[in-house]
Amino acid sequence: MNGKFIMTLVVLLLCVGATAVGIMLSDQPTETPVQPDNQQSAALPEEKEEEQKEPEETEPVPEEDPTDTWELILANPDHPLPEDFQVETAPVQGNFVMDIRVADSMKEMIAAAQEDGVELMICSSYRSIQRQQELFDEQVAIFRNAGKSQEEAEAETATMIAVPGTSEHQTGLAADIVTPSHQTLDPEFAETAAGKWLTENAADYGFILRYPEDKEATTKIIYESWHYRYVGVEHAKAMKEKGLCLEEYLEELKGGE
């Protein structure tokens, strides 16, 4: 054998050996490397039990007072008007004015009665507290001249003319109504065509007879067949249907409290 042949043989043997070693290595099973515990935790995070949160305490929402509306404002001896009470007025008939929010309703009622051949005539509506004081003092003087004491005169006057600060006329929501053929403020007005028309139809325009004949113990005011007060159509119809005066109706709305 010459040297060249020997070198070729050595190279062939080396190649055959390397191939055998590669085949042997490829036959060995491949092992999946084991991840450390901390890596397993990162891959599969532990499920923590969700903490139960206690509901937050909230302040109870106060119930809305159904009587706290301008048209249901109560003015009587037990509920005087605020000292700073003000009202914006508008004309309703002649020189008479009422709260601007009810003026149209009053004019519509007067017009509707006219269409039915009935004439409604306002003889008193909005009064300032000063005018109310004048009327009250005038009546007290009449009783004093009749021999009553000051205390007696004031007490009796209060059943006829509201003490200043407690009069519905100051709210601008009330009016005294008569008719040309009967201009006296007395119970007999209820028997006139105008009085009967009002009894039948006033509620359709939001007005009620404020001081009914059988409610004097509650209203503390004598029966006034001529005194009508705006409360809104819905309330007026409900009061008429149930036969309630304003004080009774407000108590019912509040749940009899």
Secondary structure, DSSP 8 states (H G I E B T S, - for coil): --HHHHHHHHHHHHHHHHHHHHHHHHTS--------HHHHHHHS---------------------TT-SGGG---BTTB---TT----EEEEETTEEEETTTHHHHHHHHHHHHHTT---EEEE----HHHHHHHHHHHHHHHHHTT--HHHHHHHHHTTS--TTS-GGGGT-EEEEEBTTB-S-SGGGGGSHHHHHHHHHGGGGTEEEEE-GGGHHHH-S--EEEEEEE--HHHHHHHHHHT--HHHHHHHHTT--
